[in-house]
Amino acid sequence: MKVKKVMKRKQIQRLGKSSLRQALLSGMKEKCGRKDIKFKEAPEVAGRAVGTVPIEQRAGYPLVRPKGSVDPKNWVTNLGVKVEVDFNRSAWLPDDWGQGVKTTNPTSHSTGGGGGILTSYVSPDMKVFYHKVKVEETVGRKLTEKDGFNGQVRLAKLQALQAVQLARMQIKELGKGGSQGVIGTDPDSEFFKILTPAERKQLASKDEFHFCVVSARRATKLEGVRDIFMVQTQLVEAGVTPTWYVDADSLKDYQ
């Protein structure tokens, strides 16, 4: 009896809001040359995308640059180790502080597993800390999510935009024969070919469509803000400017 060989389809990594950060960290670990840490290679699309995003469009970049502050492109530790601007941002980090990531050296505690990267909090004058308590000692008070709310709103906005851009890059790669298993999208022209000339005449102009989003009581929590920006970004990227309908009590929060 002849046995049929079954080819297993390669698993495709799903790209999402954290893909760029994962690609950044994977690239840093690979470049540092350490043999005692393990890490997964980032999806090729995400790896290419990291280099196209200006550091100003990363969430770790300070929202406010005080006069005389150190340019984040020049961030280094007191030992001269490069600190890369992070794609993430801690919920309590003040607007004039930045967040970065740096590689570490092996120690006697290294186990040969993960690690190799430290999240770094950078003050305007480039003092680098690795724990919230040290940042609080420097600013002279306890820090809460109120201190970092503006940064979280910006994080949500950037992640929504970058997630859409990554999805588009992956679809384009599919069109070139890459990433088998990813479902692409057909051009509008392919759809319209299905319609008869008489049917096409019945199509309304795109200006006659009204796109709206009905939402309520979601703009006061970070999770809700992230969802709002994701919906808005996807619609705008598709060429649609929606009108948001919200309850009267939430109007100011949404604005």
PERA-V219350 format. One record per pair of residues at least 6 apart in sequence whose ideal C-beta (glycine too) atoms are under 8 Angstrom apart, sorted by sequence separation. I is the first residue (numbers start at 1). J is the second residue. If there is no record, write none. Layout:
((I	J) (I	J))
This chain:
((41	47) (55	61) (76	82) (77	83) (93	99) (122	128) (123	129) (129	135) (136	142) (173	179) (218	224) (219	225) (235	241) (62	69) (75	82) (76	83) (121	128) (136	143) (145	152) (217	224) (218	225) (235	242) (29	37) (42	50) (75	83) (120	128) (121	129) (135	143) (174	182) (192	200) (195	203) (246	254) (30	39) (75	84) (90	99) (120	129) (121	130) (129	138) (170	179) (173	182) (175	184) (218	227) (219	228) (29	39) (62	72) (75	85) (89	99) (120	130) (174	184) (218	228) (232	242) (244	254) (30	41) (61	72) (88	99) (104	115) (119	130) (121	132) (127	138) (132	143) (171	182) (60	72) (73	85) (104	116) (118	130) (123	135) (170	182) (26	39) (72	85) (85	98) (86	99) (103	116) (104	117) (121	134) (171	184) (215	228) (25	39) (26	40) (85	99) (86	100) (103	117) (104	118) (121	135) (171	185) (26	41) (27	42) (85	100) (86	101) (102	117) (103	118) (123	138) (26	42) (84	100) (101	117) (102	118) (55	72) (83	100) (84	101) (101	118) (55	73) (83	101) (84	102) (101	119) (102	120) (213	231) (23	42) (83	102) (100	119) (101	120) (213	232) (22	42) (23	43) (27	47) (82	102) (99	119) (100	120) (26	47) (81	102) (99	120) (100	121) (81	103) (99	121) (100	122) (213	235) (19	42) (23	46) (27	50) (75	98) (98	121) (99	122) (19	43) (22	46) (23	47) (61	85) (97	121) (98	122) (211	235) (60	85) (75	100) (77	102) (97	122) (20	46) (23	49) (24	50) (60	86) (72	98) (97	123) (102	128) (228	254) (19	46) (23	50) (58	85) (59	86) (60	87) (69	96) (97	124) (219	246) (15	43) (58	86) (59	87) (60	88) (72	100) (93	121) (96	124) (100	128) (20	49) (58	87) (59	88) (60	89) (90	119) (211	240) (213	242) (215	244) (13	43) (15	45) (20	50) (55	85) (59	89) (66	96) (211	241) (212	242) (213	243) (215	245) (216	246) (217	247) (220	250) (15	46) (64	95) (65	96) (88	119) (90	121) (211	242) (212	243) (213	244) (214	245) (215	246) (216	247) (219	250) (63	95) (64	96) (211	243) (212	244) (213	245) (214	246) (217	249) (218	250) (20	53) (62	95) (63	96) (86	119) (210	243) (212	245) (217	250) (220	253) (53	87) (62	96) (216	250) (219	253) (62	97) (219	254) (62	98) (61	98) (83	120) (60	98) (97	135) (60	99) (83	122) (215	254) (59	99) (60	100) (92	132) (90	132) (93	135) (77	120) (83	128) (94	139) (75	122) (94	143) (72	122) (76	126) (78	128) (93	143) (75	126) (77	128) (92	143) (70	122) (74	126) (92	144) (95	147) (75	128) (92	145) (94	147) (70	124) (91	145) (93	147) (94	148) (69	124) (70	125) (92	147) (93	148) (95	150) (28	84) (68	124) (69	125) (70	126) (92	148) (95	151) (68	125) (91	148) (66	124) (90	148) (93	151) (65	124) (89	148) (24	84) (91	151) (91	152) (24	86) (62	124) (89	151) (24	87) (89	152) (21	86) (89	154) (21	87) (89	155) (156	222) (160	226) (20	87) (21	88) (88	155) (159	226) (163	230) (18	87) (34	103) (153	222) (156	225) (160	229) (164	233) (168	237) (18	88) (36	106) (152	222) (156	226) (159	229) (160	230) (163	233) (164	234) (32	103) (87	158) (159	230) (31	103) (34	106) (153	225) (156	228) (157	229) (160	232) (161	233) (28	101) (37	110) (149	222) (152	225) (156	229) (160	233) (164	237) (29	103) (36	110) (38	112) (156	230) (160	234) (28	103) (37	112) (38	113) (39	114) (87	162) (25	101) (36	112) (37	113) (38	114) (153	229) (157	233) (161	237) (24	101) (37	114) (39	116) (145	222) (37	115) (37	116) (34	116) (32	116) (29	116) (63	150) (28	116) (29	117) (63	151) (28	117) (63	154) (25	117) (59	151) (59	154) (59	155) (59	158) (58	158) (59	159) (57	158) (53	162) (49	162) (49	165) (49	166) (46	166) (49	169) (45	166) (48	169) (45	169) (45	170) (45	173) (44	173) (91	222) (44	178) (45	179) (18	159) (17	159) (20	162) (17	160) (19	163) (17	162) (17	163) (20	166) (16	163) (19	166) (15	163) (16	166) (15	166) (15	167) (15	170) (12	179) (12	180) (12	181) (10	180) (11	181) (12	182) (9	180) (10	181) (9	181))
